[in-house]
Amino acid sequence: MAKHAAGLRASKPLSIHVDELMRRLSTRTATIGVIGLGYVGLPLAVEFATKFPKVLGFDISDERVLVLNAGRSPIRDVPEERVGELVAAGRFECTSEFTRLAECDAVVICVPTPLGIGNLPDLTCIFDAAEQVAGALRHGQLVVLESTTYPGTTEEVLVPILERSNLHADRDFLVAFSPERIDPGRDLPLHLIPKIIGGCSERSADAARLLYGAVFDETPVVSSARAAETVKLLENTFRLVNIGFINEFARLCRQLNIDSGEVIAAASTKPFGFMPFQPGPGVGGHCIPLDPHYLAWESKRQGFTSRFIELAEDINSQMPSYVVDLISGALNESRKSLRDAHVLVIGVAYKRNIDDTRRSPAVAVIDRLRMRGAVVSYHDPYVAELDGRHNDWPEWRPRVIVPYERRAGEPSDEASSHRRRRVDTLTSVPLDPGHLARADCVVILTDHDVIDYQAILDNATLIVDTRQAISAEKAAASSARVYAL
Ligand SMILES: NC(=O)c1ccc[n+]([C@@H]2O[C@H](COP(=O)([O-])OP(=O)(O)OC[C@H]3O[C@@H](n4cnc5c(N)ncnc54)[C@H](O)[C@@H]3O)[C@@H](O)[C@H]2O)c1
């Protein structure tokens, strides 16, 4: 990719402060601020702190600030020792005092971009962060937005808020967008993931390139912030659509009595033109279920309907119910009903090897199982507690109407009390022979590498594997009955 693609806005006359910013970035003497110290902001802040003398982390959560300043890490992928060393060396400091943004030469915004009512983009956190930056903005700063958002946000939302400071973008301060492409749980160092940059001007792109070039091996520049925003949406919509397709394909294969796992593995041997996706109980996390709605919303605003997004969303959102039907059917073949059945769920994080349960399809499956009277427990080595009240999944939000009132004469058993209390906390149980043998059905919803699948095969009687965690050969060699998605 060319260093500067065509189309960048010509820069305004150079301010002396911007010159100084460039000097500090290129000599790596700049102070860097990171707003939002979550899954995206914290790893990035830690990387910057190894290259720049001072990184200030900003978060509205006092608890998070305290934990980090004590040298501890709230995120599994960020080693505690690394945070501890950087804090002790004075290279990384966290604060909720946003006036200290003025100390920073470059400020990177990594705050959440959730969905609001009706799946509309909710930019509240970006508004708040932008106002904090505007309040402390000074000449010669670079502001970069990293939060995933719809095309146009940087130029149409962020810049106008920053310019309330009476400073002008591209003359007094610089602005860019750079999407975060981190993949939690994947053992891939951050610096190896090319960092896309889109500046609001050529000079903004140059400054952002100096900033990220300190940490990332490759920093491809696209023609505008709007293009960079759209890159991220394309990547995540691509995943949503392909996961939707492969989920539908897996359902078709079940209908045809064909092992979809075998077919996908065989197709993957093709050295070109095929990229494997795996079926599962649905999509989760803060990205894949949300980001395409940002694109769909913007496209609707332009009078364009993106049918792929709607279709994939529709198929993926049916998967938790499909899995529950699969469990019910499997129990039925053992002459058992789902009602009052003990179901042990393996894995509740939204994907393997992480501890994040936001919008996890496991939460939706558990909810539906309990609605149908099953007694559910779970094991997840990374999630000690599953607290519905703090989960982002719509089903676990408190409701005004309780759907299952206890009917007169109905026994006050454990299952019915679970049905009434849908929003509560579950605790991970050990994965021991006792729990496995007691379960009427063991359901694999997240395929963490550290789980002992052989122990599941050896001790369970009925297994529903939604992640192809158990090979057909191992299933055939076991006395357990195994149903694959
Ligand atoms: N998690 C991922 O894998 C991932 C990957 C790529 C992109 N993204 C995008 O990055 C952005 C951040 O996601 P995340 O997963 O890091 O979120 P997160 O919830 O893990 O962390 C966000 C942090 O921001 C803080 N915060 C919220 N509002 C704030 C404000 N106004 N000022 C200061 N701090 C504030 C929160 O307290 C929290 O600590 C989102 O737009 C997301 O879509 C996430």
Ligand as a Chemical Component Dictionary entry (heavy atoms), coordinates in Angstrom:
data_LIG
# 
_chem_comp.id                   LIG 
_chem_comp.type                 NON-POLYMER 
_chem_comp.pdbx_formal_charge   0 
_chem_comp.three_letter_code    LIG 
# 
loop_
_chem_comp_atom.comp_id 
_chem_comp_atom.atom_id 
_chem_comp_atom.alt_atom_id 
_chem_comp_atom.type_symbol 
_chem_comp_atom.charge 
_chem_comp_atom.model_Cartn_x 
_chem_comp_atom.model_Cartn_y 
_chem_comp_atom.model_Cartn_z 
_chem_comp_atom.pdbx_ordinal 
LIG N1  N1  N 0  -12.410 -6.357 22.792 1  
LIG C1  C1  C 0  -11.970 -6.554 21.555 2  
LIG O1  O1  O 0  -11.545 -7.656 21.203 3  
LIG C2  C2  C 0  -11.954 -5.422 20.537 4  
LIG C3  C3  C 0  -11.219 -5.593 19.358 5  
LIG C4  C4  C 0  -11.168 -4.567 18.442 6  
LIG C5  C5  C 0  -11.876 -3.392 18.683 7  
LIG N2  N2  N 1  -12.610 -3.236 19.822 8  
LIG C6  C6  C 0  -13.287 -1.956 20.030 9  
LIG O2  O2  O 0  -12.515 -1.192 20.959 10 
LIG C7  C7  C 0  -13.377 -0.391 21.771 11 
LIG C8  C8  C 0  -13.119 -0.686 23.245 12 
LIG O3  O3  O 0  -13.483 -2.031 23.510 13 
LIG P1  P1  P 0  -12.940 -2.839 24.757 14 
LIG O4  O4  O 0  -13.246 -4.272 24.471 15 
LIG O5  O5  O -1 -11.544 -2.459 25.087 16 
LIG O6  O6  O 0  -13.901 -2.279 25.913 17 
LIG P2  P2  P 0  -13.796 -2.582 27.477 18 
LIG O7  O7  O 0  -15.179 -2.541 27.986 19 
LIG O8  O8  O 0  -12.948 -3.779 27.730 20 
LIG O9  O9  O 0  -12.987 -1.348 28.055 21 
LIG C9  C9  C 0  -13.407 -0.050 27.957 22 
LIG C10 C10 C 0  -12.834 0.749  29.109 23 
LIG O10 O10 O 0  -13.182 2.093  28.876 24 
LIG C11 C11 C 0  -13.583 2.683  30.102 25 
LIG N3  N3  N 0  -14.396 3.833  29.776 26 
LIG C12 C12 C 0  -15.687 3.874  29.352 27 
LIG N4  N4  N 0  -16.047 5.150  29.095 28 
LIG C13 C13 C 0  -14.962 5.911  29.358 29 
LIG C14 C14 C 0  -14.703 7.304  29.295 30 
LIG N5  N5  N 0  -15.632 8.155  28.874 31 
LIG N6  N6  N 0  -13.501 7.741  29.661 32 
LIG C15 C15 C 0  -12.549 6.883  30.086 33 
LIG N7  N7  N 0  -12.721 5.550  30.155 34 
LIG C16 C16 C 0  -13.913 5.076  29.788 35 
LIG C17 C17 C 0  -14.273 1.579  30.842 36 
LIG O11 O11 O 0  -14.300 1.821  32.231 37 
LIG C18 C18 C 0  -13.395 0.369  30.471 38 
LIG O12 O12 O 0  -12.337 0.173  31.382 39 
LIG C19 C19 C 0  -14.785 -0.690 21.310 40 
LIG O13 O13 O 0  -15.173 0.243  20.342 41 
LIG C20 C20 C 0  -14.653 -2.056 20.657 42 
LIG O14 O14 O 0  -15.647 -2.272 19.680 43 
LIG C21 C21 C 0  -12.645 -4.226 20.768 44 
# 
loop_
_chem_comp_bond.comp_id 
_chem_comp_bond.atom_id_1 
_chem_comp_bond.atom_id_2 
_chem_comp_bond.value_order 
_chem_comp_bond.pdbx_ordinal 
LIG N1  C1  SING 1  
LIG C1  O1  DOUB 2  
LIG C1  C2  SING 3  
LIG C2  C3  SING 4  
LIG C2  C21 DOUB 5  
LIG C3  C4  DOUB 6  
LIG C4  C5  SING 7  
LIG C5  N2  DOUB 8  
LIG N2  C6  SING 9  
LIG N2  C21 SING 10 
LIG C6  O2  SING 11 
LIG C6  C20 SING 12 
LIG O2  C7  SING 13 
LIG C7  C8  SING 14 
LIG C7  C19 SING 15 
LIG C8  O3  SING 16 
LIG O3  P1  SING 17 
LIG P1  O4  DOUB 18 
LIG P1  O5  SING 19 
LIG P1  O6  SING 20 
LIG O6  P2  SING 21 
LIG P2  O7  DOUB 22 
LIG P2  O8  SING 23 
LIG P2  O9  SING 24 
LIG O9  C9  SING 25 
LIG C9  C10 SING 26 
LIG C10 O10 SING 27 
LIG C10 C18 SING 28 
LIG O10 C11 SING 29 
LIG C11 N3  SING 30 
LIG C11 C17 SING 31 
LIG N3  C12 SING 32 
LIG N3  C16 SING 33 
LIG C12 N4  DOUB 34 
LIG N4  C13 SING 35 
LIG C13 C14 SING 36 
LIG C13 C16 DOUB 37 
LIG C14 N5  SING 38 
LIG C14 N6  DOUB 39 
LIG N6  C15 SING 40 
LIG C15 N7  DOUB 41 
LIG N7  C16 SING 42 
LIG C17 O11 SING 43 
LIG C17 C18 SING 44 
LIG C18 O12 SING 45 
LIG C19 O13 SING 46 
LIG C19 C20 SING 47 
LIG C20 O14 SING 48 
# 
